[in-house]
Amino acid sequence: MDEFEDLVDHYYQALYRFGFSLAKNPDRAADLVQQTFVIWAQKGHQLKDRSKAKTWLFTTLYREHLGNARRSHRHPETEITEAEHELPHEEEDSGRKLDAQQAVKLLSELDETFRAPLTLFYLQRHSYKEIAEVLDVPIGTVMSRISRGKDQLRKKMTSETVSAPTRIVDFKPETIQRNNG
Amino acid sequence: MLRHALLILNLKRFNETMDKERAKFVFQSYRPDGEDVNEPAFAEALELAARDRELGEWLAVERAQDAAFAAMLADVEIPEDLRDAIFGVLEGAQDQPAEFDADFVGALASVRAPEGLRDQILGAMEVEQSLVEMPPRYKRGFFKAAVWTTSAAAVIAIMVAVGAFFAGAGGNALEGTTPKEVAYSAIAMLESPFFSLDLQNDRQAALYEWLDGKGLPTPAQLPEGLLDVKGVGCKLLEIGERKHRGSLVCYKRNDKVVHLVMMDRAVINVDDINGLDTACQKCRYCDKNDKWSVTRWADAEHTFFLLSKMDPSELAKVF
């Protein structure tokens, strides 16, 4: 159980974040993480090279997600905007939490092709070589997807900033001069 | 997109000098926390950035943006009970011996309540008649089920018993499928323009692992001609109106694709299918579609069908 505990403590949070960005839903993300560890409990002993456990876990979660997505193909996925009530509750002074939600929302709006490599990249736990292994794509493809994903992400961030509601103040220099004078 | 393709091609070119565009592309894949600093390509790009002021400034902005986004993502709230939930699931799993687990999880994964099951059970209960003897096909499943101690397992046992009852009584409510139905269904599916694989991977082991994870049949023994060939992909099959679950694994052999369909032996309504050593002589054109050759064999657990768009004589060379 010690090995399990170590493994869970090391990776469950990063796995959850990865799962959340893929599934776009906290419950499904939690299910993906649990399912991943259940599969580890059944098959983890088959992994000879224990240093590969991290890649194994992320690969398994990704495959589970793909499997779920295929199974639910007939049922349209809930968009993140429709599932906002399911996101962690925002508190009054939770500027950072809001940022986190924004980050997940922005990621979730990306094409699936870019979302997975970019999330793994930003989780900072994986080199591009490991990402290639997890997603089972060539290294060059990962580099290209990260690069293009970042382009998309930044465009979205820019457009969100531009479209964010701003307070409009009627500004006329002569009015200020008159008031100050 | 073209620019990226060209950059990847450029990256592959031997002895290519690092230029600004290439350096930017390389920098974009390195983690904002600098963990990749010892990677040769990164070190080379860094060297250029140290000499090129504009590139250096671009890198500073890039890494600041990456770090900011990574920090935002790191703040995603983790459900408080997630860790406990994981251990709860694991403890539940570890209460049982590993072998039991595999059987149980596999069995549950493959259990699908047939339509009208409730009515069938109620109907069966009304018949005041005990089972004298179950056909051998169901005995194995029944005794396996009998050692299960959970209520879920009991439900499975009831289903198996009900199946045995109907089979014994000559009914057809839970009957299996025939080799012909399997072959026809598989060929129809493979020829469908909408056909797709659930998993594409050229490593056979990866395909078997995926199927195993779904509680689906995998081969214990393969024809010699498939042992060292590359895989193409695999798929969960649902055959016939009863949607009997099986596996499909596709292999690439001499530029042709060979398809292996695997079903639980218990769902095939024919008992005279012989072992792998006889399959070579049984290669023949499918009687419904002569573009395809088929053959079949069985082991204790599963029945296998090998199909390919080739002559029977060519298919026989797989063995």
Interface residues (C-beta under 8 A of the other chain):
Chain A: M1 F4 E5 V8 D9 Y12 Q13 Y16 R17 F20 S21 P26 A30 V33 Q34 F37 V38 I39 A41 Q42 K43 R63 G67 R70 P88 R96 K97 D99 A100 Q101 Q102 A103 V104 L107 T119 F121 Y122 L123 Q124 S127 Y128 D136 G140 T141 V142 M143 S144 I146 S147 R148 K150 L153 R154
Chain B: M1 H4 A5 L7 I8 L11 K12 F25 V26 Q28 S29 Y30 R31 P32 D33 E35 D36 E39 Q65 D66 F69 A70 M72 L73 A74 D75 V76 E77 I78 P79 L82 R83 A85 I86 F87 V89 L90 A93 Q94 A98 D101 A102 V105 D198 L199 N201 E209 W210 D212 G213 K214
